[in-house]
């Protein structure tokens, strides 16, 4: 008997170069299955000292691993002198989690 499995997570990272730096617009799901892709891209941008605008407005789902990555990158950016900004325009499911965790006060004091 075959056990049904969840469909694979899909994360798309749309990257554009803007006057304020690199804008990463995420769409799909940011969860443990795909968080490594965003981690690798943020690390690469951090090494170059690039300013990053993270747009979560098209993200349909985020789990604790996705939140942990963003929080960690946000703190590393502050510590290491590169800029990471989380745009306040969030999709409803992501906004709910961010507000519930009190991260609005961290990202947009």
C-alpha positions in Angstrom: 0.0 0.0 0.0 1.3 3.4 -0.9 1.3 6.1 1.7 0.2 9.5 0.3 2.8 12.3 0.7 2.5 16.0 0.7 3.4 17.7 -2.6 6.9 19.1 -2.7 7.3 22.6 -1.5 7.7 25.2 -4.2 9.7 28.4 -3.6 10.4 30.9 -6.2 13.0 33.7 -5.6 12.5 36.6 -8.0 15.5 38.8 -7.9 15.8 42.4 -9.2 18.5 45.0 -8.9 17.1 48.3 -7.7 18.7 51.6 -6.7 18.4 50.6 -3.0 20.0 47.2 -3.6 18.8 43.7 -4.4 15.1 43.0 -4.0 14.2 39.3 -3.4 10.5 38.7 -3.9 9.5 35.3 -2.6 6.5 33.4 -3.8 5.2 29.9 -2.9 6.2 28.3 0.4 9.2 28.9 2.6 9.6 25.8 4.7 12.2 23.3 5.9 12.3 21.6 2.4 13.4 24.8 0.6 14.8 27.1 3.2 18.4 26.2 2.2 17.9 28.0 -1.2 17.1 31.3 0.4 19.9 30.8 3.0 22.5 30.3 0.3 21.3 33.4 -1.6 21.3 35.6 1.4 24.8 34.4 2.4 26.1 35.1 -1.1 24.6 38.7 -1.0 26.0 39.2 2.5 29.5 38.4 1.4 29.3 41.2 -1.2 27.8 43.6 1.3 24.7 44.1 -0.8 21.7 45.8 0.6 18.7 43.4 0.4 15.0 44.1 0.4 13.0 41.0 1.3 9.5 41.0 -0.1 7.2 38.3 1.4 4.0 39.6 -0.1 3.5 36.7 -2.4 4.5 34.0 0.1 1.6 31.6 0.7 3.2 29.8 3.7 6.1 30.1 6.1 7.1 27.7 8.8 9.4 28.0 11.8 12.5 27.2 9.7 11.7 30.0 7.3 11.1 32.5 10.2 14.3 31.4 11.9 16.3 32.0 8.7 14.9 35.5 8.3 15.4 36.4 12.0 19.0 35.0 11.9 19.8 36.8 8.7 18.3 40.0 10.0 20.5 39.9 13.1 23.6 38.9 11.2 23.1 41.8 8.9 23.0 44.2 11.8 26.0 42.6 13.4 28.1 42.3 10.2 27.2 45.7 8.7 25.1 44.7 5.7 21.5 45.7 5.2 18.5 43.4 5.2 15.1 45.0 5.2 11.9 42.9 5.4 9.2 44.8 3.6 6.0 45.4 5.7 3.6 44.4 2.9 3.1 40.7 3.9 0.7 38.1 2.6 -2.2 37.4 5.1 -0.9 34.0 6.2 2.7 35.4 6.7 1.4 38.5 8.4 -0.5 36.4 10.9 2.6 34.4 11.9 4.8 37.5 12.1 2.3 39.4 14.3 1.7 36.4 16.5 5.5 36.0 17.1 5.9 39.7 17.8 8.4 40.1 14.9 6.7 43.2 13.6 8.5 45.0 16.5 11.8 43.6 15.4 11.5 44.2 11.6 9.7 47.6 11.8 10.4 49.3 15.2 
